[in-house]
Structure formats: structure tokens, C-alpha cells
Amino acid sequence: MSKIKVKGKHVILSLVCLVLGFMIAFSYHLTQIENKNEKPNVSGKQWEKTLALRNQLIAEEKSNRELQKELHQKQDLVLKNEKVLSKEAQVFLNLAEDAEKYRMFLGKVKVQGKGVKITLTDGAYDPKEDNINNYLVHEHHVFKVVNELYISGAAAVAINGQRLTSHSYIICNGPVITVDGIEHPAPFIITAIGDPDVLSSSINLVGGVKDQLVNDNIVFTLEKNDEIVLNPILGS
């Protein structure tokens, strides 16, 4: 048998092959470890459960969007209903105000407010005057005052505290006048609720009601009042 001589270059080549083999083996082992670490450690049942929860979450979000949309629609409906109710409330309020106003005109409720008080008194007795009626207050004198007050915007009028209505009548009976069947002696106090400045200005017009009454020898006085109270008509 011949002997193999080992030279220096053989030794070096053997070392290189050994190191290279070691590096390849180490690299393969490291790759295997990394692949094991990257693979999820989740069982099939856990994965199904996770998927089911995800699908449930998606369904809940979809349901929430639908509910939110429905809520907006309900809110719009509520706003529309509120507008309708507010209009109806305003209509009812107007009806209530109208009813109160009509009750006031009919004398069915007590009213108070600013206004004027006018007093008509018989003129002083004059022995030279043959006709006594020439210095007495008659129903047409009272009519003039009452009509002028209503024309000037009076909301309510009374004669000696007796409320007048659209059906009231005044009749002269000697020294007294009859208002809706009730007799009243002079002086006649006519009270009216309304704007005191407007009512007094209308009565005091030059050539107006006041001048006509004074020319008929009627004693006329007018007072503005901040609080006039008129009671309802008895039995109304």
C-alpha cells in the first residue's frame, strides 16, 4: 500500500470545507427556527371563534348605522310635529284671546285698565228759562259721549257703573235716564277703558262733543284715570 502524503494545501482545503459545512448547517437550523416563530400558534377552533367575533362586529356596526339613520328620520319627524303643534298652539292662543275679548265686549267679565271718566251734570237753574228741559241732561247727550268713546277705541264703557253692550238701550224719562231697564239719576258718570290721551282728545275736539254739550248748558268734566275697574253685567 502506498502512503498518501498530506500536503499543507490539503489541510487548508479541509478546514475551509469544514467551516463552510458548519455555516450551511447553522444557517439551515436558524431558518427553521424563524419559520416556527412566524407560524401562528392558533388552533382551528380559536381561529373560527375569532372569525365569528369579527363577523359579529361587522354586523353590529351595520346595525348601528341603520339605527342611526332611523334616529335621524325620527328626529326630523319630531321637528315637523313640533312645528305643527306650535302653529296649533298659536291658533288656540288666538282663539282664547278672541274669546276673552268677546266676553269683555259682552260685559261678562270684569275688566280694568287706563281710561277716562266723564261727568255730565244738569245745568244751573235759570228762572228766566221757561223750558226746564233746556238745562237737563237727556239721553241724546249721553249717546253722543258713548258713541264718540267707542269710535275712539274704547274697549268697555259704563254709565254710573252699569256696563254697556252692543244690545244696550238708553231712554230718557224726565229727570232720569233708563239704561237697559235700570233708572239712573243725574249726574251721569260715563267711564271708559282705553287710551286716555286718544279718548280725551277725541271728546275735546273743537266743535265736537264737549262743545255741543256745553252749548246745551250741560256741565261737563273729563278726567284721565290710570285704573278704571268695570264689573261684569249682573246675571250675565
C-alpha positions in Angstrom: 0.0 0.0 0.0 1.3 3.4 -1.0 1.2 6.1 1.5 -0.7 9.3 0.8 1.2 12.3 1.5 -0.8 15.1 3.1 0.3 18.4 2.0 -0.3 21.8 3.5 -2.9 22.8 0.9 -4.9 19.7 1.6 -5.2 20.7 5.2 -6.3 24.2 4.4 -8.9 22.9 1.9 -10.3 20.5 4.6 -10.6 23.4 7.1 -12.4 25.5 4.5 -14.9 22.7 3.7 -15.5 22.1 7.4 -16.2 25.7 8.1 -18.4 26.0 5.1 -20.4 22.9 6.1 -20.8 24.3 9.6 -22.1 27.6 8.3 -24.6 25.9 6.0 -25.9 23.7 8.7 -26.2 26.6 11.1 -28.0 28.7 8.5 -30.5 26.0 7.9 -31.1 25.5 11.6 -31.7 29.2 12.1 -34.1 29.3 9.2 -36.1 26.5 10.7 -36.4 28.3 14.0 -37.6 31.6 12.4 -40.2 29.7 10.4 -41.5 28.1 13.6 -41.7 31.5 15.3 -43.6 33.1 12.4 -46.2 30.4 12.2 -49.2 31.5 14.3 -49.8 29.4 17.3 -53.6 29.4 16.9 -55.8 26.3 16.9 -58.6 25.8 14.4 -61.3 26.4 17.0 -59.7 29.7 18.1 -59.5 30.9 14.6 -63.2 30.1 13.9 -64.1 31.9 17.1 -62.1 35.0 16.1 -63.7 35.0 12.7 -67.1 34.7 14.2 -66.5 37.6 16.5 -65.2 39.7 13.6 -68.3 38.9 11.6 -70.5 39.8 14.6 -68.7 43.1 15.0 -69.2 43.9 11.3 -72.9 43.1 11.7 -73.2 45.3 14.8 -71.6 48.2 13.0 -74.1 47.8 10.1 -77.0 47.6 12.6 -75.7 50.8 14.3 -75.6 52.7 11.0 -79.2 51.6 10.3 -80.3 52.6 13.7 -78.5 56.0 13.4 -80.3 56.6 10.1 -83.7 55.7 11.7 -82.9 58.0 14.6 -82.3 60.9 12.2 -85.6 60.2 10.5 -87.4 60.1 13.8 -85.8 63.4 14.8 -86.9 65.0 11.6 -90.5 63.8 12.2 -90.4 65.2 15.8 -89.3 68.6 14.5 -92.1 68.6 12.0 -94.7 67.6 14.7 -93.3 70.3 17.0 -93.8 72.9 14.2 -97.4 71.7 13.6 -98.1 71.8 17.4 -96.6 75.3 17.7 -98.9 76.5 15.0 -101.9 74.8 16.6 -100.9 76.3 20.0 -100.8 79.8 18.4 -104.2 79.2 16.8 -105.6 78.1 20.2 -104.0 81.1 21.9 -105.6 83.4 19.3 -108.9 81.8 19.9 -108.6 82.2 23.6 -107.7 85.8 23.2 -110.6 86.4 20.9 -113.0 84.6 23.3 -111.7 86.8 26.2 -112.2 89.9 24.0 -115.7 88.9 23.1 -116.6 88.2 26.7 -115.3 91.7 27.6 -117.4 93.3 24.8 -120.5 91.4 26.1 -119.8 92.5 29.6 -119.4 89.0 31.0 -116.0 89.6 32.7 -114.5 92.2 34.9 -112.1 94.5 33.2 -109.7 97.1 34.3 -107.2 99.5 32.8 -106.4 103.1 31.9 -109.2 105.3 30.6 -111.3 108.4 31.2 -114.2 109.4 33.4 -116.7 111.9 32.1 -119.4 113.5 34.3 -122.5 115.1 32.8 -124.5 117.3 35.3 -127.6 119.3 34.8 -127.1 123.0 34.2 -127.8 125.5 36.9 -131.5 126.5 37.2 -132.3 129.7 35.4 -135.6 131.4 36.5 -135.7 133.2 33.1 -135.7 130.0 31.3 -139.3 128.8 30.6 -138.4 125.3 29.5 -136.7 123.2 32.2 -135.5 120.7 29.6 -133.1 123.3 28.2 -130.6 122.7 31.1 -131.2 118.9 31.8 -129.1 116.1 30.6 -131.0 113.9 28.1 -130.4 110.6 26.5 -129.1 112.1 23.3 -126.4 113.9 25.3 -125.3 110.6 26.8 -125.5 108.9 23.4 -123.1 111.5 21.9 -120.5 110.8 24.6 -120.8 107.0 24.4 -120.7 106.9 20.6 -117.6 109.1 20.5 -115.8 106.9 23.1 -116.5 103.8 21.1 -115.4 105.4 17.8 -112.2 106.5 19.6 -111.3 102.9 20.5 -112.8 102.4 24.0 -112.8 98.7 24.9 -115.5 98.9 27.5 -118.0 101.7 28.6 -120.3 102.0 31.6 -122.9 104.6 32.8 -123.0 105.1 36.5 -121.1 101.8 36.8 -123.5 99.8 34.6 -121.7 98.1 31.7 -123.0 98.7 28.2 -123.1 96.1 25.4 -124.0 96.1 21.7 -127.6 95.5 22.7 -127.8 98.2 25.3 -130.5 100.9 25.0 -130.9 104.3 26.7 -134.3 106.0 27.3 -135.0 109.4 28.8 -137.7 109.5 31.4 -138.0 113.0 32.8 -135.0 113.8 35.1 -133.7 110.3 34.9 -132.5 108.0 32.1 -133.1 104.3 31.8 -130.2 102.1 30.8 -131.3 98.6 29.8 -134.3 99.0 32.1 -132.5 100.4 35.1 -133.1 104.0 36.0 -130.2 106.4 36.8 -130.5 110.0 38.1 -128.1 112.8 37.2 -125.2 113.3 37.4 -124.3 110.7 34.8 -120.8 109.4 35.2 -119.5 107.7 32.0 -116.4 105.6 32.4 -114.4 104.1 29.5 -111.3 101.9 29.3 -108.9 102.8 26.5 -106.0 105.1 25.7 -106.7 108.2 27.9 -104.9 110.6 25.5 -106.8 109.4 22.5 -110.2 109.3 24.2 -109.8 112.8 25.8 -108.5 114.3 22.5 -111.5 112.9 20.6 -114.0 114.3 23.1 -112.3 117.7 23.3 -112.1 118.4 19.6 -113.1 121.9 18.7 -116.8 121.8 17.7 -117.0 118.3 18.9 -119.0 116.5 21.7 -117.8 118.7 24.6 -118.6 122.0 22.8 -122.0 120.7 21.8 -122.8 119.7 25.4 -121.6 123.0 26.9 -123.7 124.8 24.3 -126.7 122.9 25.7 -126.0 124.2 29.2 -124.6 120.8 30.4 -121.9 120.9 33.0 -119.1 118.7 31.5 -116.0 117.4 33.2 -113.4 114.9 32.0 -110.7 113.2 34.0 -107.9 110.8 32.9 -107.5 107.8 35.1 -104.7 105.2 35.4 -107.0 102.5 36.7 -110.7 102.1 35.9 -112.5 99.0 37.0 -115.7 97.9 35.3 -117.6 95.0 36.9 -119.5 92.4 34.7 -123.2 92.8 34.0 -125.3 91.2 36.7 -126.9 87.9 35.5 -124.5 87.7 32.5 
